[in-house]
Structures are given as C-alpha cells and as structure tokens.
C-alpha cells in the first residue's frame, strides 16, 4: 500500500525489492590470484579493478616482442646493405670496363676466362642489390609481425586484469589470494545499488 507521509515523498510498505542488475565476474585466464583489490561491501565503478591474475609471463613475452619489434624496425630503416651493394656493383662494372678496354688496346691481355669471371662478379653485385632491397622489405614485414606479437601479449596481460562490468557494490568475493583460478571461475558478485525494482 502507498501512504503519503509528506506531499513530496511517498512511502512504500509491504513491498518486494529486487535487484535490477548484477554481475558475477569470472576469471578469463588460468593462473594464481596475486591481487584482490576489493572486499564485500566495497563500492566499485564500471572498469574499476577487482583482481589480478599472475601476468608475469605475458609481461616477459611483451618485453621480448617489443625488443624484437624495435630490432626489425631498425633493420627495415637501414639502407646500409643496399648502399654497399650499389657501391660494389659500380666497382665490379668498372673492373669489367677496364678489362674490356685493356683487351681493345692489347688483344689477349685479359683472358676470356678472366673476363667471364669479372662479368659474373658484376652480375652477382647486381643481384646483391636486389637481395638487399628484399631483405629490407622482409624486415618491414617482420616488424609488422612483431607488432602483432606485442599487441597479443598486451591482450594476455589485460585478460588477467579483472574489472567490474557495472557500477555497484561487491556483495560476494569467492576466492582468496594465492588460489589457482581457471577461466570461468567466479571472482566476485557485483550488484547495482542505485537502481532497484520495487
């Protein structure tokens, strides 16, 4: 029944109050529970930290992937091998031209075998330019791959950070620090308290 004790505030008697929104927050990854940020009765906001599962392994993986990513970027940006190959090709070309000019002045001064070896060396130098350019492209692709590994490690770290999906009150905490959690194991129950069904 509804009775108006004051004109502005109605009072409800003999009514059923139920929860509109609640969340049972699970672990998303397996591991040891190393941090429990809340206790029963605590208020949390959406995105607020509840717990953390051991994330040392994915943190190491992220550091390793970040270092490899930086190395791949440095290799991709470096054109030293390309410049060296271009310079080597110019030297090889000059050697061939010198041998041909020498044979024009004095026929037979450079044997056909030696001339063939010099031309082969020039061709090898040309191919080394292409190889150096290909290596730069592969390093750029490797950098992209390592960037994905960094993002994947960040994701594995985030999956071990347990946050509240709603604003509300912690009404139940299931595990204790140091317990082994499996994906899906309940960590906490959060109830929205600012909106109730009457």
C-alpha beads as a LAMMPS data file, in Angstrom:
LAMMPS data file: protein, C-alpha beads

198 atoms
197 bonds

1 atom types
1 bond types

-500.0 500.0 xlo xhi
-500.0 500.0 ylo yhi
-500.0 500.0 zlo zhi

Masses

1 110.0

Atoms # bond

1 1 1 0.000 0.000 0.000
2 1 1 1.068 3.552 -0.608
3 1 1 0.784 6.199 2.088
4 1 1 1.815 9.789 1.678
5 1 1 3.538 10.846 4.880
6 1 1 4.667 14.022 3.193
7 1 1 3.441 15.520 -0.011
8 1 1 6.847 15.093 -1.713
9 1 1 7.995 11.657 -0.552
10 1 1 5.754 8.642 -0.876
11 1 1 6.431 5.718 1.476
12 1 1 6.010 2.139 0.271
13 1 1 5.064 -0.535 2.808
14 1 1 4.994 -4.303 2.386
15 1 1 6.731 -4.352 -0.969
16 1 1 9.233 -6.691 -2.602
17 1 1 12.559 -5.146 -3.577
18 1 1 14.676 -6.962 -6.150
19 1 1 17.916 -6.315 -7.984
20 1 1 17.716 -4.850 -11.473
21 1 1 21.316 -5.544 -12.487
22 1 1 24.074 -7.714 -11.118
23 1 1 27.206 -9.350 -12.479
24 1 1 29.117 -12.432 -11.492
25 1 1 32.629 -11.529 -12.564
26 1 1 34.695 -14.519 -13.763
27 1 1 38.374 -15.138 -14.314
28 1 1 39.217 -15.044 -18.012
29 1 1 42.613 -16.742 -17.821
30 1 1 44.139 -19.509 -15.720
31 1 1 46.669 -18.562 -13.078
32 1 1 47.358 -17.663 -9.480
33 1 1 45.314 -14.832 -7.982
34 1 1 48.016 -12.335 -6.971
35 1 1 45.901 -9.269 -6.232
36 1 1 42.425 -8.857 -4.793
37 1 1 41.503 -5.167 -4.732
38 1 1 38.045 -5.409 -3.156
39 1 1 36.161 -6.888 -0.215
40 1 1 32.476 -7.398 0.426
41 1 1 30.669 -4.085 0.878
42 1 1 33.083 -2.087 -1.304
43 1 1 31.609 0.149 -3.989
44 1 1 33.140 -0.181 -7.442
45 1 1 32.632 1.706 -10.662
46 1 1 32.464 0.212 -14.094
47 1 1 36.007 -0.636 -15.184
48 1 1 37.259 -0.475 -11.594
49 1 1 39.852 -3.064 -10.621
50 1 1 38.643 -6.135 -8.759
51 1 1 41.546 -8.555 -9.027
52 1 1 44.645 -9.538 -10.977
53 1 1 45.825 -12.963 -12.002
54 1 1 49.590 -13.510 -12.278
55 1 1 50.649 -11.801 -15.514
56 1 1 54.439 -12.093 -15.230
57 1 1 54.779 -14.486 -18.196
58 1 1 52.878 -12.322 -20.711
59 1 1 54.780 -9.261 -19.433
60 1 1 58.084 -11.007 -20.264
61 1 1 56.653 -12.006 -23.654
62 1 1 55.695 -8.392 -24.307
63 1 1 59.202 -7.142 -23.421
64 1 1 60.765 -9.724 -25.739
65 1 1 58.358 -8.950 -28.584
66 1 1 58.916 -5.186 -28.116
67 1 1 62.697 -5.607 -28.346
68 1 1 62.373 -7.796 -31.453
69 1 1 59.950 -5.258 -32.961
70 1 1 62.446 -2.433 -32.395
71 1 1 65.242 -4.504 -33.983
72 1 1 63.108 -5.310 -37.034
73 1 1 62.218 -1.625 -37.475
74 1 1 65.904 -0.670 -37.277
75 1 1 66.782 -3.297 -39.908
76 1 1 63.951 -2.120 -42.163
77 1 1 65.052 1.520 -41.905
78 1 1 68.718 0.759 -42.518
79 1 1 69.807 1.033 -46.140
80 1 1 73.471 0.226 -45.443
81 1 1 73.328 -3.130 -47.243
82 1 1 71.637 -1.544 -50.270
83 1 1 74.197 1.277 -50.465
84 1 1 77.080 -1.194 -50.053
85 1 1 75.666 -3.409 -52.806
86 1 1 75.275 -0.434 -55.160
87 1 1 78.890 0.609 -54.484
88 1 1 80.131 -2.968 -55.000
89 1 1 78.228 -3.185 -58.298
90 1 1 79.889 0.039 -59.520
91 1 1 83.334 -1.362 -58.683
92 1 1 82.546 -4.633 -60.484
93 1 1 81.267 -2.690 -63.510
94 1 1 84.461 -0.598 -63.561
95 1 1 86.600 -3.773 -63.446
96 1 1 84.738 -5.203 -66.453
97 1 1 85.095 -1.931 -68.401
98 1 1 88.821 -1.794 -67.561
99 1 1 89.340 -5.377 -68.750
100 1 1 87.433 -4.760 -71.997
101 1 1 89.386 -1.525 -72.651
102 1 1 92.667 -3.357 -71.954
103 1 1 91.765 -6.062 -74.485
104 1 1 90.962 -3.372 -77.063
105 1 1 94.394 -1.798 -76.604
106 1 1 96.299 -5.046 -76.316
107 1 1 94.290 -8.022 -77.576
108 1 1 94.571 -11.050 -75.262
109 1 1 95.888 -9.028 -72.307
110 1 1 92.866 -10.242 -70.313
111 1 1 91.909 -13.871 -70.897
112 1 1 88.349 -14.831 -71.815
113 1 1 88.099 -16.795 -68.558
114 1 1 89.143 -13.749 -66.506
115 1 1 86.718 -11.521 -68.420
116 1 1 83.885 -14.042 -67.828
117 1 1 84.767 -14.103 -64.108
118 1 1 84.631 -10.295 -63.923
119 1 1 81.243 -10.218 -65.723
120 1 1 79.924 -12.875 -63.356
121 1 1 81.124 -10.785 -60.414
122 1 1 79.301 -7.758 -61.869
123 1 1 76.089 -9.785 -62.258
124 1 1 76.470 -11.068 -58.675
125 1 1 76.763 -7.469 -57.458
126 1 1 73.579 -6.522 -59.323
127 1 1 71.750 -9.422 -57.681
128 1 1 73.091 -8.394 -54.258
129 1 1 71.339 -5.025 -54.683
130 1 1 68.036 -6.842 -55.250
131 1 1 68.762 -9.143 -52.307
132 1 1 69.490 -6.180 -50.003
133 1 1 66.246 -4.479 -51.079
134 1 1 64.335 -7.714 -50.474
135 1 1 65.912 -8.034 -47.001
136 1 1 64.672 -4.524 -46.138
137 1 1 61.148 -5.451 -47.246
138 1 1 61.285 -8.662 -45.202
139 1 1 62.472 -6.704 -42.169
140 1 1 59.490 -4.354 -42.550
141 1 1 57.143 -7.361 -42.668
142 1 1 58.925 -8.852 -39.653
143 1 1 58.378 -5.564 -37.794
144 1 1 54.650 -5.804 -38.524
145 1 1 54.620 -9.388 -37.266
146 1 1 56.439 -8.403 -34.065
147 1 1 53.988 -5.545 -33.537
148 1 1 51.161 -8.098 -33.613
149 1 1 53.054 -10.183 -31.021
150 1 1 53.341 -7.096 -28.777
151 1 1 49.584 -6.469 -29.095
152 1 1 48.840 -10.141 -28.377
153 1 1 50.989 -10.021 -25.229
154 1 1 49.216 -6.810 -24.144
155 1 1 45.904 -8.614 -24.637
156 1 1 47.075 -11.546 -22.482
157 1 1 48.076 -9.054 -19.771
158 1 1 44.700 -7.274 -19.967
159 1 1 42.816 -10.567 -19.739
160 1 1 44.451 -11.104 -16.341
161 1 1 43.240 -7.717 -15.056
162 1 1 39.728 -8.310 -13.728
163 1 1 37.481 -5.235 -13.743
164 1 1 33.886 -4.617 -12.754
165 1 1 31.479 -4.565 -15.705
166 1 1 28.992 -2.336 -13.830
167 1 1 28.788 0.343 -11.146
168 1 1 27.745 -1.255 -7.883
169 1 1 28.578 -2.928 -4.596
170 1 1 30.686 -6.032 -4.100
171 1 1 28.338 -8.411 -2.301
172 1 1 30.450 -11.539 -2.552
173 1 1 34.120 -12.368 -3.111
174 1 1 34.707 -16.032 -3.896
175 1 1 38.443 -16.818 -3.905
176 1 1 41.358 -15.915 -1.653
177 1 1 44.751 -14.548 -2.645
178 1 1 47.095 -17.255 -3.870
179 1 1 44.339 -19.517 -5.184
180 1 1 44.603 -21.031 -8.637
181 1 1 41.926 -19.713 -10.962
182 1 1 40.572 -21.349 -14.096
183 1 1 38.791 -19.456 -16.883
184 1 1 35.172 -19.042 -15.837
185 1 1 35.832 -19.426 -12.093
186 1 1 33.815 -16.752 -10.233
187 1 1 35.818 -13.968 -8.614
188 1 1 33.169 -11.587 -7.326
189 1 1 29.499 -10.717 -7.453
190 1 1 28.648 -7.061 -8.089
191 1 1 25.147 -5.662 -7.533
192 1 1 23.902 -2.345 -8.834
193 1 1 22.517 -0.420 -5.861
194 1 1 21.427 2.886 -7.408
195 1 1 18.502 1.294 -9.230
196 1 1 16.241 -1.369 -7.677
197 1 1 12.966 -2.941 -8.719
198 1 1 10.125 -2.424 -6.219

Bonds

1 1 1 2
2 1 2 3
3 1 3 4
4 1 4 5
5 1 5 6
6 1 6 7
7 1 7 8
8 1 8 9
9 1 9 10
10 1 10 11
11 1 11 12
12 1 12 13
13 1 13 14
14 1 14 15
15 1 15 16
16 1 16 17
17 1 17 18
18 1 18 19
19 1 19 20
20 1 20 21
21 1 21 22
22 1 22 23
23 1 23 24
24 1 24 25
25 1 25 26
26 1 26 27
27 1 27 28
28 1 28 29
29 1 29 30
30 1 30 31
31 1 31 32
32 1 32 33
33 1 33 34
34 1 34 35
35 1 35 36
36 1 36 37
37 1 37 38
38 1 38 39
39 1 39 40
40 1 40 41
41 1 41 42
42 1 42 43
43 1 43 44
44 1 44 45
45 1 45 46
46 1 46 47
47 1 47 48
48 1 48 49
49 1 49 50
50 1 50 51
51 1 51 52
52 1 52 53
53 1 53 54
54 1 54 55
55 1 55 56
56 1 56 57
57 1 57 58
58 1 58 59
59 1 59 60
60 1 60 61
61 1 61 62
62 1 62 63
63 1 63 64
64 1 64 65
65 1 65 66
66 1 66 67
67 1 67 68
68 1 68 69
69 1 69 70
70 1 70 71
71 1 71 72
72 1 72 73
73 1 73 74
74 1 74 75
75 1 75 76
76 1 76 77
77 1 77 78
78 1 78 79
79 1 79 80
80 1 80 81
81 1 81 82
82 1 82 83
83 1 83 84
84 1 84 85
85 1 85 86
86 1 86 87
87 1 87 88
88 1 88 89
89 1 89 90
90 1 90 91
91 1 91 92
92 1 92 93
93 1 93 94
94 1 94 95
95 1 95 96
96 1 96 97
97 1 97 98
98 1 98 99
99 1 99 100
100 1 100 101
101 1 101 102
102 1 102 103
103 1 103 104
104 1 104 105
105 1 105 106
106 1 106 107
107 1 107 108
108 1 108 109
109 1 109 110
110 1 110 111
111 1 111 112
112 1 112 113
113 1 113 114
114 1 114 115
115 1 115 116
116 1 116 117
117 1 117 118
118 1 118 119
119 1 119 120
120 1 120 121
121 1 121 122
122 1 122 123
123 1 123 124
124 1 124 125
125 1 125 126
126 1 126 127
127 1 127 128
128 1 128 129
129 1 129 130
130 1 130 131
131 1 131 132
132 1 132 133
133 1 133 134
134 1 134 135
135 1 135 136
136 1 136 137
137 1 137 138
138 1 138 139
139 1 139 140
140 1 140 141
141 1 141 142
142 1 142 143
143 1 143 144
144 1 144 145
145 1 145 146
146 1 146 147
147 1 147 148
148 1 148 149
149 1 149 150
150 1 150 151
151 1 151 152
152 1 152 153
153 1 153 154
154 1 154 155
155 1 155 156
156 1 156 157
157 1 157 158
158 1 158 159
159 1 159 160
160 1 160 161
161 1 161 162
162 1 162 163
163 1 163 164
164 1 164 165
165 1 165 166
166 1 166 167
167 1 167 168
168 1 168 169
169 1 169 170
170 1 170 171
171 1 171 172
172 1 172 173
173 1 173 174
174 1 174 175
175 1 175 176
176 1 176 177
177 1 177 178
178 1 178 179
179 1 179 180
180 1 180 181
181 1 181 182
182 1 182 183
183 1 183 184
184 1 184 185
185 1 185 186
186 1 186 187
187 1 187 188
188 1 188 189
189 1 189 190
190 1 190 191
191 1 191 192
192 1 192 193
193 1 193 194
194 1 194 195
195 1 195 196
196 1 196 197
197 1 197 198
